[in-house]
Amino acid sequence: MLVYKKEELVRFVEEAKPYARDGKVADYIPALGKANPNELSIAIYMPDGQVIDAGDVTVKVTLQSISKIIALALVLIDCGEEKVFRKVGMEPTGDPFHSIAKLEDMQPAKPLNPMINAGALAVTHMIRGGSVEERLVRLLAFVRRLAGNESISYSKEVAQSEFATAFLNRSLCYFLKQHGIIDEDVEELMDLYTKQCAIEMTCIDLAHIGLVLALDGRDPQSGEPLMPPDVARICKTFMVTCGMYNASGEFAIKIGIPAKSGVSGGILAAVSKRCGIGIFGPALDGKGNSLTGMKLLELLSKTYSLSIF
Ligand SMILES: NC(=O)CC[C@H](N)C(=O)O
C-alpha cells in the first residue's frame, strides 16, 4: 500500500501552485470564468477508507468533461458494448475536444471516441429514461453511488450558463442528427448534457469515484460491484488514450495514470488497486487541462512510481 503523508501532499500542492500563472480559467462557459485560478486542492482515497487531502477540499467542482466517463459507464451498463460502439468509436483524434473536423471526414459521421464532445453527446443521447428529468435522475443516482455521497447534485447556474451559450455543441448535435447518430430533440439533449456537465462535487467525492474505477468497479466500503469489471476496464482505457484530450500522449509519457480532466479544472485519476485521486485546479493550459493539477499528478507519479507503463 502507498503511504501518502499529509505534509508531503501539502508540500506538493505548494510546489504546483505557481504553475497557475501560465494558465487561465475557462470562460467560454461564462459561469466557469468566476473560478479562482490560484485554487488547488487534492484528495487521495485509499482502499482501506483513509483519505489524505490538501488544499480547500470543501470547494465544489463541476464535472464538465469528467462526466463523460460516468455517462459512458452508465450507457455501457444500459445498452451494452455493441450498441454503444455502433454510435461512437474507440480511437483518439489528436484534435481539440470540441472539434467538428473529423466528423466531416468520416463516413458515416460517427464520432471517433466518447471523450470528445461529439462522442459524449452521442453517449448522453443513449442514457435511458422516458424524459430528460428521468434520465438525469438515473444519472445522478449512479454518480451518487460511485461517489458514496447521496447529497450530490448539479449547479443550476453552471448548467444554465452553458445551455445559453453552447452553440458549438448544438452544431455537433445537428451534425449527428443529420447522420442518424442521434434522433432526439437537440434542445432536450442539450438540456440533459449541460446538466450532466454541471454535476458538482468535492475532490474527495471525485477521489472516491477514482477509487471505484481503480478497484475494477467495486465499492470500496461494501465490496459490492457498482459496474461490471469490463465496463471499468473500458472506461480506464479511454482515460489513458483520450482522457486528457489531445494531450493524452504526453500525459501518458510524463504521468502514466488513467485520468480524465474537465474544463472546470477537475481531474479524476485511478491508480489500479492502489487509490483514487481527485484534483481541482481551475487554471487551464491551451488544451483545457488543469496546469497545476497535472503538475501535482506528475510529482505524485514520479515520487511513488505510479505510471502503469
Ligand atoms: N472539456 C470539457 O470539459 C468540455 C465540457 C463542456 N461542458 C463542453 O461541452 O464544452
The ligand as an SDF file (V2000), in Angstrom:
LIG
                    3D

 10  9  0  0  0  0  0  0  0  0999 V2000
  -13.6570   19.7700  -21.9990 N   0  0  0  0  0  0  0  0  0  0  0  0
  -14.7180   19.9230  -21.2640 C   0  0  0  0  0  0  0  0  0  0  0  0
  -14.6940   19.8320  -20.0540 O   0  0  0  0  0  0  0  0  0  0  0  0
  -15.9190   20.3300  -22.0500 C   0  0  0  0  0  0  0  0  0  0  0  0
  -17.2060   20.2100  -21.2750 C   0  0  0  0  0  0  0  0  0  0  0  0
  -18.1270   21.3560  -21.5830 C   0  0  0  0  0  0  0  0  0  0  0  0
  -19.3370   21.1890  -20.8610 N   0  0  0  0  0  0  0  0  0  0  0  0
  -18.3670   21.4560  -23.0860 C   0  0  0  0  0  0  0  0  0  0  0  0
  -19.1050   20.7090  -23.6170 O   0  0  0  0  0  0  0  0  0  0  0  0
  -17.8130   22.3020  -23.7380 O   0  0  0  0  0  0  0  0  0  0  0  0
  1  2  1  0
  2  3  2  0
  2  4  1  0
  4  5  1  0
  5  6  1  0
  6  7  1  0
  6  8  1  0
  8  9  2  0
  8 10  1  0
M  END
$$$$
